[in-house]
Amino acid sequence: QVQLVESGGGLVQPGGSLELSCVASGTIFSIGSMGWYRQTPGQEREMVAVYMSGGSTKIAGSVKGRATISRDYAQKTVTLQMNNLDPRDSGVYYCHADRINSLTDRDLTLWGQGTLVTVSS
C-alpha cells in the first residue's frame, strides 16, 4: 500500500528555520508531482511549494525567497526548507503527491497525515 510519510515540524521561534521531509513508501514505479500544502483553522488548504515531475518548481508568493523545495526521485522524497519563519507560517503542513503508479494503483493522488508547525516565541 502506498503511503506518504512526513517528518519534521514542531515549535519554531519567529525568524527560525524548519525542514519538512516526506517519503512515498510502497512499490512505486513513478510519481508525478510532489509538494507541500498547509492549512490553518478556518482556512482552505493552500499550496506552499510543489516540485513537478519535469523538474520545475512552484513556490507560493507568501513564502517566495524563504522556501526551497527539493526532491530525490530515486528515494521518492520531497523536502521543504523554510527560513525566517513568521507566526503566519503556522499551520498543519501536508505532503501531496499525484499520478502515482505503483504495484497496486494507477494515477493515485495521496495526502500525508499532516505535521503541525507552530511559529511562536
N, C-alpha and C positions, 0 to 999 in steps of 0.2 A: 504494500500500500504506500502510495506516495504521500509524503508529508513535508511541510516546511517547518523547520525548527529554528527558532530565533534565540539569540543570546545577546546580552548587553543590557543597557538601560539602567534604571535606578535613579538615585538622587544625585543631581549635579548642581554645583553652585553657579550662579549667574557669571557669565564670562568663561565658564569652563568648557570642556570638550566631552564628547561621547563617541563611542563606536558601537554600532549595532551590526551583528552578523546573522546571516540566515543561510541555512544549508537545506537543499532539497534532498530528501532521503528516499530510497527505493531504487528499483531497477528502471532507470530513466534513460531514454535514448536521446531526447532532445528537449530543450526548453526555449520558448520564445523570449519574452522579456521577463526580467526580474527587477523588483524595485521595492520601495518603501513608501507607505502611506501613513498618515497619522489622523487621529480623531480625538477631539475634546468633547466633554459633555455638552449636549445640545447642538453640536455642530456636525456637519456631514464629514465623512472621511475625505481627506484631501491628499493629493499626490505630494510627496516630498521630493523624491528622485527615482528615476527609472533608467535602467540600463537595457537598451534594446538589443535584440539578437544580433543585429548587424554591427554593433559596436558603438552606436551613437548613444548619447545620454540626454535625459530631460531633467532639468532642475527647476523646482518651483521658485518663483520670484522672491518669495518670502525668505528663502534660505540661500539664494544665489550668492556666491562669494564666501559662504560659510560652510557649505556642504560639498562633500566629494563622495561619489559612488563608484565602487569598483566591483569587478566581477571576475570570478575564476570559473571558466567554462568547464574545465576538467573536473574540478572539485564540486561544481554545481553550487557555488556560494555567491552571495552578494553582500557587500559590506557598505555601510553608510558611516561616514565620519563627519561630524559637525563640530564646529568650534564657535567661540564667542556666543555661547548659548544665552538665551533670554527666557524669562518666565513664560513668554508666549510660545515657546517651543515645547512646553509641557504637553503631555498627552499620551495616548496609547499608540505606539508605533507598530504597524503591521507589515509583515513581509508579504509580497504578492508575486505570483508567477503565472504566466499563461502559456498556452499552446504547449503544454507538457505532453509528451508522448512517452509512454512507459510500457512495461510488460503487460499491464492490465488496463491502461487508459489511453485515450487519444484526444488531443486538443483539450486537455483538462486545464481548468483555471483553479488556483488554490490561494487561500489566505493562511497565514500563520495565525497562531493563537493570540498574538499581540504581546508587546512588552511595554511596561509603563516607564515613562521618562518624566521625572519631576525636576524642574529647574527652580531652585529656591535656596535662599540663604538660611 
